[in-house]
Every structure is written in C-alpha cells, then in structure tokens.
Amino acid sequence: MPTNAVVIADLTLRWIVTLLFLFSAAECAYAIAAGARTPLSVVGQTLHLIMAVAMAVMAWPKGAALPTVAPMIFFLLATAWFVAAAVIEPHHWLGNMYHSAMMLAMAWMYAAMNGRILPGQAAAAGGSGGHHGMSMPGMDMSGTEMPDTGASGTLPYITAVNWFWTVGFAVAALWWSYRFVTRSNGDRWGPLAQAMMAAGMAVMFAVML
C-alpha cells in the first residue's frame, strides 16, 4: 500500500463517499451520451468520469493500495488539457480552470499517497520507518538531520496543501449546491454532480490531514 494511502476507517463514511463519486460518474456518462457532444465536452466529461471512478475506488483499502505514479501522470495531463480548453474557450475560462484545479488535486493526492515523490518524503520515510526503531551497531545517527514530519507524521507543507484542498473543495461543494438549488432552467443535474464530487474530494483530503 502507498505510504500515505487514503484510509477511511468508518465504513458508513466510506460508502457515502463512494456513492457521491458514483453519482457523479453516472451524471458524466449521461452527459456524454445525451448532451451536446462537442469534442471538448466529450473529453472533459470523460476525464471527470475517470476521476470520479478513480476516487470511488480509492475510498476502499484495496483501491488505495493500487500504483500511484501512472494515475498521477494521467491527471497532470488532464490538468494541462483543461488549461488548454480554457484558452480555446475563453467564455468558459473560469469553469475550465476549476476543472483543471480538480485534476491537479487528483495528481497531488496520488503524489502524496506515493510517499516518495514529493520533496522530503523519501528522507522522512527513511528517517521515521526505515529502521523500525532499531539501532544499527557501529552507526552514529545523532548528527543525521531528518525532515520534521510533525505529530501527524506528514511533512508540514504537505499538510498545508491538503488543508488548502480540503477547505477549497468544501467551499466549492457549497457553491455548486447553491447553483443546484437556485437554477430554475437548463441542466440542474450537472451542478448537483459537481457538488457531490467536490464534497467527496473534501472528505478524502480531510482524511489525509
């Protein structure tokens, strides 16, 4: 299992998060099948569908134990795609930049879970668990400087970024919920799915704190 895998201990919360992401995935699939299928919209909805399924899988122990590097690279590319879409569709700039932020958050989560990709992670892992508390004969470790991982065992800057994503997605969930309640015409299920996805992301990042 990755060093900092997302583990939701409470089974009820795990199911709630899973259902949030599965509803979002279903809405994306419906939008692809029945929506205005321009190339940009199809790719965008497909990326969100993959993201929702990946997050639903990640909420479970076996899913959290899957490799992290390939998904991290995939979502970095997805981030770049939405940035490009924001340039191509300036009238949808804000929405595409929000979607790019979601993809970037996914890439960050996989990197944090890996435990050795982000700066300082490898040294912290080696210092905190590399010898499992055993002293090595003939080696003086007193002068070795190890990164301060804090009380939670996570590097402070990683905790700060996780807090940023937790609060950011919590606010986004409230905003999309407001859009769902106040929208009287057009697509209402899209904002609801976005609210559910943002809420699920907030919970997943909160678990990592």
N, C-alpha and C positions, 0 to 999 in steps of 0.2 A: 504494500500500500504506500502511496506517496507520503513523504514525511509529514506534511501538514494537511492531510486529507480532510475534506469537509465531512464531519460526522455529526448527524442529527440524532441525538440519543433518544429523544422522545418519539415513539412510534406514531402517535397521533399527529404531531407536527410534521413528521416525515411524509405522511400520507397527504396532509393538507398542502404541503409544498409541491408534492408530486402532481396532485390534481390541478393546482394552479398552472403549472407548466404544461400539463396535458391539454387543458382547455385552450391555452394559448396556442399550442401546436395545432389543435383542431381548427381554430379560427384561421390560422395561417394557411392550412391546407384548403379550407373552404374559399379563402380569398384567392388562392392560386387557381382553383377550379372554376369559380363563378365570378371573379372580379374582372376589372379592366386589365387584361393580361398584356400589358406592355412589357418589353424585355426588362426594363429596370424594376418594375413592380414584381415581376415573377422572381427575379434573382433576389430582390430584397426580402420578399415573403419566404422564399426557400431558405435563406440564411437565418431568418427568425425561426422557422420551423426546426431547422437543425439545432439551433441554440436551445430552443425550448425542450426538445427531446434530450439533448445532452445534459441539461440541468436536471431534468426529471430522473435521468439515470444516475447522475452524480449524487442525488439525495440519498442513495442507498449504498450500504457498505461495499458491495461488490462493484458497483459503478464507480465509487470513489477510488477503488484500487486499480482502475484502468490506467494505461500510459497517459502522460500529460503533455509531452513535447509536441507530438503531431497536432493534437487539438489546439494547443497554444499558437502554433504557426498558422493553422487554418483560420483562427479568429483574428489574428493580426492581419491576415489578408482580407478578411471580411471587414475589418476596420477601415482598411485602405479603400475597399470597394465603396463603402458608404461616404467616405470623404470625397471620392471621385464623383459619386452620384450627387453630392451637394453642389459640386462645381457645375455639373451638367444640368441640374435642375435648380437654379438659384431661387425659384419660387417655393421650393421645398427645402431650403437650406437648413432651417432650424430642425425640422424633423429628421433629416438625414444625418445631421451632426449628433442628434440624440441617439439615433440608431448606431452610429459609429462608436459612441461612448459605451453603449451596451456591449458591443463586440469587443472593445478594448478591455472592458471589465471582465469579460469571459477569459480573454488571453491572460490578464493579470491573475485571475483566480487559478488558472492552470499552472502558471509560473510559480505562484506562492505555494500551491499544493506540491509541486515537484520537490521543493526543499533544497535545491542546489543550483538553480538557475539565477535567481536574483542576487545582487551583490551582498556578500556577507553570509549568505545562507549555508554554503558549504563549510565555512570556518565555524559557524555556530553549531552546525550538526556534528562536526568533528569534535568540537570542544565540549558539547553537552552530552553526547551519547557515543562518541567514537570508541571510548574505552570502558563504557558502562561502569564508571566509578572505580575502576581498578587502577592501582598504581603500578607503573612499569619499572622493574628493577633497573637501576643504573641511569634513570632518566629524571632530570630535574625540570618539572613543569611550572615551577613557581614564576619564572620570568616570561612565560608564554602569555601573550595578550589575546584573549578571546572576545568576540563581539558580545556586548551586553544584550541579552535577549529578554530582559525584564521578567516580571513574575509569571507572565503567560507563556514564556518560552519562545516568543516571537520577537524578531527584531523590531525596535520601536518604529522605524519608518514604514515597515510593512503593516504594523498595527494601525498607524495613522492613515495609510491609504485605504485599508479595509474599513476604517471608520468613515472615511470620505464616501466610499461607495455605499455603505450601509445607510447613511443619512441621505445621500443623494437619491438612492432608489426609493427610500421611504417617502421622500417629498414627491418624487415622480409618480409613485402609486396614488398619492392623494390627488395630484393634478389630473391624472388620467381618469380617476374615479369622478372627479368634478366634471370633466369633459363628457363622461358617460351619462351622468345624471342630467346635465343641462342641454345635451344635444337632442333636439326635437325632430330633426330630419337627417337623412343621409345614413351613413354607416355608424351605428351605435356599438356594434359588437367589437369593432376594431379598438376603440378606446378602452372597453372593458378588458379585452385580452391584454392590452398593453399595461393596464393597471395590475392585472394578475401577475404578469411576468415581472413587473417592477417590484411588486410585493414579495414574490418568491426570491428574487435576487437580493432584496434587502435582508430577508431571513437567512439566506445562505451566507452572505457576508457577515452577518451578525454572529453566526455560529463560529466563524473563523477568528473572532476577537478574543 
